[in-house]
Amino acid sequence: MLLVAGAGRAAADGAEVLFPAGDAPARLRLEVTAGGDPTDRPWAAFLDRLFTYFDRDGDGHLSPAEAARVFPLPLSGGREVAMDFAALDTNSDGKASRDEFRAFYRDRGFTPVVIVTRPAPPEALALGEVIFRHLDRDGDGKLTAAELRQASALLRRFDEDEDEVLTAAELLATAKPGAALPLTGLRIAPAKENATPAAVLRLPVGGGRPSLKGNATFQLSADGTALRVPGGSCAVSVSGEDPLAGFRAARAFYVAQFKSAVGGGPAAKSVFEDDAAAGVLAGLFDTADRNGDGKLTRAELEAFFDLVAEGIGCQIIVTATDRGRNLFDRIDANADGRLDLAELTRAARLLPDELAKDKPVERAAVPAVYRLTVGRGPVASAFGPVTFGAATKPKASASQPVARGPRWFRSMDRNGDGYVSRQEFLGPPDLFKKLDADGDGRISPEEAEAADRQAGGR
């Protein structure tokens, strides 16, 4: 689902997130800010540049022929806005102004702020179901406090490679076909006129942290990363990812193909059509050949890519994700898609009181989990005739912590995470319990060093 908003504090006027809460949903209005600048400034600058690019005669208007060359602009969900001169020329004078150009795209969903809802990936929902089923040892569809206290035992049961981390693959290997959590029904809707929402969440782009104004229905953590919502929690993040990362790689590829095919250029379209390796350039030739002389130069190609780059980063995207009543997410504190010993131990200590202190918790009563992310585009994996896909994200750092602690400690730390767990410890259980001074289920370097000092370094 897509909703859009206009300039300035666009989302405050445009949309609200509706969290399920009994008979009537709890409404959270979104207010997007951009470091004191209007949120529509990059958007307007791009559309002005796009207008100028296709205004070949430079008369400040687009003729029907000039407008016909404007490539479609992307929307979420695989949709796009194609040029329609009859709709563009609102005053029917046979030419289009810059104001008409902006209004045309705003009215059709290519807007400064885009708000979308997305379901969680099927794997995430399946993981939530798997965790519930594995903790529910008696299979009655409820989790007791005693069952939740056994969360750390999941590591012994399913950690096939014994690295003290449960991966999605290890957990899903036991999943029942088709088993997955249902979604809660998170929605986005237009803000109601003259209606006061339960709260307003300000989402800053380009610096700062989220802030909340409203009543006790919603509560935001001090660091602005966790929002308590009716019936669950919502992780809030301001993305610092580079919206152009994927495009830059594609651009380098296109330019390399151009240089390989024609050297310094210019070149006719047939050159690229006849070269299988450079065929991708044929698809954007007509648009990139700005002066329409039937030949493409390196300068024209670079200018076209500069235009596309500005378009990719001109929008602010707010994404709300419904991840169901998901115990996996609740345990996965760092949201890395894996469960380590510390996370499982923490869950075993805290979840019994949080979820089943008074009575067992049923599937339908597990707190819901949501995610809300705001950042610069792109909204799709292509922009006009340029396909660039998603940026390749670097894998999580596998760098090991600096080796600390006595030699015996480092030798036992087989997975190199800087701690010795019960499974790694080679001595008797009573000694492990003694060394584990804070009782968190693992021996830290400091605890090992303290034990050595007490024993005289032996």
Rosetta blueprint (number, residue, H / E / L):
1 M L
2 L E
3 L E
4 V E
5 A E
6 G L
7 A L
8 G L
9 R L
10 A H
11 A H
12 A H
13 D H
14 G H
15 A E
16 E E
17 V E
18 L E
19 F E
20 P L
21 A L
22 G L
23 D L
24 A L
25 P L
26 A E
27 R E
28 L E
29 R E
30 L E
31 E E
32 V E
33 T E
34 A E
35 G L
36 G L
37 D E
38 P L
39 T L
40 D L
41 R H
42 P H
43 W H
44 A H
45 A H
46 F H
47 L H
48 D H
49 R H
50 L H
51 F H
52 T H
53 Y H
54 F H
55 D L
56 R L
57 D L
58 G L
59 D L
60 G L
61 H L
62 L E
63 S L
64 P H
65 A H
66 E H
67 A H
68 A H
69 R L
70 V L
71 F L
72 P L
73 L E
74 P E
75 L L
76 S H
77 G H
78 G H
79 R L
80 E E
81 V E
82 A L
83 M L
84 D L
85 F H
86 A H
87 A H
88 L H
89 D L
90 T L
91 N L
92 S L
93 D L
94 G L
95 K L
96 A E
97 S L
98 R H
99 D H
100 E H
101 F H
102 R H
103 A H
104 F H
105 Y H
106 R H
107 D H
108 R L
109 G L
110 F L
111 T L
112 P L
113 V E
114 V E
115 I E
116 V E
117 T E
118 R E
119 P E
120 A L
121 P L
122 P H
123 E H
124 A H
125 L H
126 A H
127 L H
128 G H
129 E H
130 V H
131 I H
132 F H
133 R H
134 H H
135 L H
136 D L
137 R L
138 D L
139 G L
140 D L
141 G L
142 K E
143 L E
144 T L
145 A H
146 A H
147 E H
148 L H
149 R L
150 Q L
151 A L
152 S L
153 A H
154 L H
155 L H
156 R H
157 R H
158 F H
159 D L
160 E L
161 D L
162 E L
163 D L
164 E L
165 V E
166 L E
167 T L
168 A H
169 A H
170 E H
171 L H
172 L H
173 A L
174 T L
175 A L
176 K L
177 P L
178 G L
179 A L
180 A L
181 L L
182 P L
183 L L
184 T L
185 G L
186 L L
187 R E
188 I E
189 A E
190 P E
191 A L
192 K L
193 E L
194 N L
195 A L
196 T L
197 P L
198 A L
199 A E
200 V E
201 L E
202 R E
203 L E
204 P E
205 V L
206 G L
207 G L
208 G L
209 R L
210 P L
211 S E
212 L E
213 K E
214 G E
215 N L
216 A L
217 T L
218 F L
219 Q E
220 L E
221 S L
222 A L
223 D L
224 G L
225 T L
226 A E
227 L E
228 R E
229 V E
230 P L
231 G L
232 G E
233 S E
234 C E
235 A E
236 V E
237 S E
238 V E
239 S L
240 G L
241 E L
242 D L
243 P L
244 L L
245 A H
246 G H
247 F H
248 R H
249 A H
250 A H
251 R H
252 A H
253 F H
254 Y H
255 V H
256 A H
257 Q H
258 F H
259 K H
260 S H
261 A H
262 V H
263 G L
264 G L
265 G L
266 P L
267 A E
268 A E
269 K H
270 S H
271 V H
272 F H
273 E H
274 D L
275 D L
276 A H
277 A H
278 A H
279 G H
280 V H
281 L H
282 A H
283 G H
284 L H
285 F H
286 D H
287 T H
288 A H
289 D L
290 R L
291 N L
292 G L
293 D L
294 G L
295 K E
296 L E
297 T L
298 R H
299 A H
300 E H
301 L H
302 E H
303 A H
304 F H
305 F H
306 D H
307 L H
308 V H
309 A H
310 E H
311 G H
312 I H
313 G L
314 C L
315 Q L
316 I E
317 I E
318 V E
319 T E
320 A E
321 T E
322 D E
323 R L
324 G L
325 R L
326 N L
327 L H
328 F H
329 D H
330 R H
331 I H
332 D L
333 A L
334 N L
335 A L
336 D L
337 G L
338 R L
339 L E
340 D E
341 L H
342 A H
343 E H
344 L H
345 T H
346 R H
347 A H
348 A H
349 R H
350 L H
351 L H
352 P H
353 D H
354 E H
355 L H
356 A H
357 K L
358 D L
359 K L
360 P L
361 V E
362 E E
363 R H
364 A H
365 A H
366 V L
367 P L
368 A E
369 V E
370 Y E
371 R E
372 L E
373 T E
374 V E
375 G E
376 R E
377 G L
378 P L
379 V L
380 A L
381 S L
382 A E
383 F E
384 G L
385 P L
386 V E
387 T E
388 F L
389 G L
390 A L
391 A L
392 T L
393 K L
394 P L
395 K L
396 A L
397 S L
398 A L
399 S L
400 Q L
401 P L
402 V L
403 A L
404 R L
405 G L
406 P L
407 R H
408 W H
409 F H
410 R H
411 S H
412 M H
413 D L
414 R L
415 N L
416 G L
417 D L
418 G L
419 Y L
420 V E
421 S E
422 R L
423 Q L
424 E L
425 F L
426 L L
427 G L
428 P L
429 P H
430 D H
431 L H
432 F H
433 K H
434 K H
435 L H
436 D L
437 A L
438 D L
439 G L
440 D L
441 G L
442 R E
443 I E
444 S L
445 P H
446 E H
447 E H
448 A H
449 E H
450 A H
451 A H
452 D H
453 R H
454 Q H
455 A L
456 G L
457 G L
458 R L
